[in-house]
Amino acid sequence: MVLAAGLPAWAQDKGGAQYYLNQADTYVGREVSVQCGAVRLVSGPSDANGDLAVFDAETYDRKGWGGGIKVVVSKASAEAFARKYGHDALWRQNGYATKILMGIYSKRGSSYYLRWGGAGEWTAGGQPSIRADSPVAAEAPAAVGFDRSVMPSFTFDGKRYIEATITSVDSEGVKVVDKAGASVVVPLDRAAKIPELRMRARDAIAALSAP
């Protein structure tokens, strides 16, 4: 299969979610594996989601950032899933530490997601936010928000920020402070290209960047 021209090199590397998203329906209904660095709970079981919890998963491949994808997990397995894959990607000397996450690659409308641990089809609630026809950008969110969890590290303008936390997101950009007290404001367009910031502030970046 020929991938669309102009996609970043990592998009063609198996191991990250983007590899599967770029191939649309090829893997639907099949069990696939991704290298997962961390997961973040988006919404728990409710009337909107049925008996499912919904997570964002950060994935990595041998070249680095491998894209994000939604994962649905049964109510009974949600706590175990969160414990297994953690809430923050851990940085090691040679890159991010990952665990293999296996799930059934599934489709809902024009969007794709994974079903983990025997979870059923995602038929209630909102659509998955990662779309195959938009490899990097997510759908416009219903509400602005960001995650205040600590990032192991990220790099901006040649400077590395260790154990940083997002403090606010506005039209000026994503404001971050690290454990040493160093702070920086990353413009929205550049924050959208930094995996650690994009994962935690995607909703706010998308909403504030919308025309």
C-alpha positions in Angstrom: 0.0 0.0 0.0 1.3 3.5 -0.9 1.0 6.0 1.9 -0.1 9.5 1.3 2.6 11.9 0.2 3.8 14.4 2.8 3.2 12.2 5.9 6.0 12.3 8.5 8.5 9.4 8.4 7.3 8.0 11.7 3.8 7.6 10.2 5.1 4.7 8.1 6.8 2.8 11.0 4.9 -0.1 12.5 4.6 -0.1 16.3 2.8 3.2 16.6 -0.9 3.8 16.3 -0.4 6.0 13.3 0.8 3.0 11.2 -2.7 1.5 11.4 -4.6 4.8 11.1 -2.8 5.6 7.9 -4.1 2.3 6.4 -7.8 3.0 7.1 -9.8 -0.2 6.9 -7.0 -2.7 6.3 -6.8 -3.9 9.9 -10.4 -3.4 11.0 -11.6 -6.5 13.0 -8.0 -7.8 13.5 -5.9 -7.9 16.7 -3.0 -5.4 16.4 -0.3 -4.4 18.8 1.2 -0.9 19.5 4.0 0.2 21.8 2.2 2.2 24.5 4.0 4.7 26.7 1.0 5.9 28.7 -2.7 6.1 28.9 -5.1 8.8 30.1 -8.7 8.3 31.1 -11.0 10.4 28.9 -14.4 9.2 30.3 -15.5 6.4 32.6 -18.5 4.1 32.3 -21.7 6.2 32.1 -25.0 6.5 30.3 -23.0 8.1 27.5 -20.4 5.3 27.1 -22.4 2.3 28.3 -20.3 -0.2 30.2 -17.1 1.1 28.8 -14.2 3.4 29.9 -12.5 5.4 27.2 -8.7 6.1 27.3 -6.3 8.1 25.2 -3.2 6.0 24.5 0.2 7.5 23.7 2.2 5.3 21.3 5.8 5.2 20.1 7.7 3.5 17.4 11.5 3.1 16.8 11.7 6.6 15.5 9.9 8.3 18.4 6.3 9.5 18.6 3.9 7.0 17.0 0.6 8.8 17.4 -2.4 8.6 19.7 -5.5 6.5 19.6 -8.6 5.9 21.7 -8.9 2.6 23.6 -12.1 1.3 25.0 -12.0 -1.0 28.1 -14.8 -2.7 30.0 -15.8 -1.3 33.4 -14.5 -4.4 35.1 -11.0 -4.1 33.5 -10.6 -0.3 33.5 -8.6 -0.1 36.8 -6.3 -2.9 35.8 -5.7 -1.3 32.4 -4.8 2.0 33.9 -2.4 0.4 36.4 -0.7 -1.6 33.6 -0.1 1.2 31.2 0.3 4.1 33.6 -0.5 7.8 33.3 2.9 9.2 32.3 5.4 8.1 29.7 8.6 7.2 31.4 11.8 8.4 29.8 14.8 6.0 29.7 18.3 6.7 28.4 17.5 5.4 24.9 13.9 6.7 24.6 10.5 6.2 26.1 9.8 3.0 28.0 6.8 1.2 26.4 4.6 -1.8 26.9 2.9 -3.8 24.2 -0.8 -3.0 24.0 -2.9 -5.4 22.0 -6.4 -4.8 21.0 -9.0 -5.3 18.3 -8.7 -2.5 15.7 -12.2 -1.2 15.3 -14.1 1.4 13.3 -17.0 3.7 14.2 -18.2 6.0 11.5 -15.1 7.4 9.9 -13.0 7.0 13.1 -10.9 4.2 14.5 -10.1 2.9 18.0 -8.9 -0.2 19.9 -10.9 -2.6 22.0 -8.9 -4.1 24.9 -9.5 -7.1 27.1 -12.6 -8.3 25.4 -14.4 -5.0 25.5 -17.5 -4.7 23.3 -18.1 -2.4 20.4 -18.2 1.4 21.2 -21.8 2.2 20.2 -22.8 4.9 22.7 -21.4 8.4 23.5 -19.0 10.6 21.5 -17.0 9.6 18.5 -13.3 8.6 18.8 -11.2 11.7 18.3 -8.4 10.3 16.1 -9.4 10.2 12.5 -7.7 8.2 9.7 -8.2 11.1 7.2 -6.4 13.5 9.5 -3.4 11.7 10.9 -2.2 14.3 13.3 -5.2 16.6 14.1 -8.1 15.5 16.3 -11.7 16.4 15.9 -12.8 19.7 17.4 -13.6 19.1 21.1 -16.8 19.9 22.8 -15.0 21.6 25.7 -11.7 23.2 26.4 -9.4 21.4 28.8 -5.9 20.1 29.5 -4.2 17.5 31.6 -2.1 18.7 34.6 -0.2 15.4 35.0 3.6 15.7 35.2 5.5 15.1 31.9 8.9 13.2 32.3 10.4 15.7 29.9 10.0 17.6 26.6 12.2 19.8 24.5 11.4 23.3 23.1 13.8 25.6 21.2 16.7 23.4 22.2 16.0 23.5 26.0 14.9 20.4 27.8 12.2 20.8 30.5 12.2 18.0 33.2 9.1 17.0 35.1 7.1 19.8 33.6 3.4 20.7 34.2 1.0 22.7 32.0 -0.4 25.6 34.1 -2.7 27.2 31.5 -3.6 27.3 27.8 -4.8 30.5 26.1 -4.4 32.3 22.8 -0.8 33.1 23.6 0.1 29.4 23.9 0.6 26.5 26.3 2.2 27.7 29.5 4.5 25.2 31.2 6.7 25.2 34.3 9.2 22.5 35.2 10.5 21.2 38.6 13.3 23.7 38.6 10.8 26.6 38.2 11.8 27.3 34.6 8.7 28.4 32.6 7.9 28.8 28.9 5.0 29.7 26.7 4.8 27.4 23.6 2.8 28.9 20.8 -0.3 26.8 19.9 0.9 25.8 16.5 4.2 24.6 17.9 2.7 22.9 20.9 0.5 20.8 18.5 3.7 19.3 17.1 5.3 18.4 20.5 3.8 14.9 21.5 3.9 15.5 25.2 2.1 18.8 25.0 -0.3 17.7 22.3 -1.4 14.7 24.3 -2.2 16.7 27.4 -3.6 19.9 25.8 -5.1 18.6 22.6 -8.7 19.8 23.4 -7.6 23.3 24.4 -5.2 23.6 21.4 -7.9 22.5 18.9 -10.5 24.8 20.4 -8.3 27.9 20.5 -6.8 27.2 17.1 -10.2 26.9 15.4 -11.1 29.7 13.0 
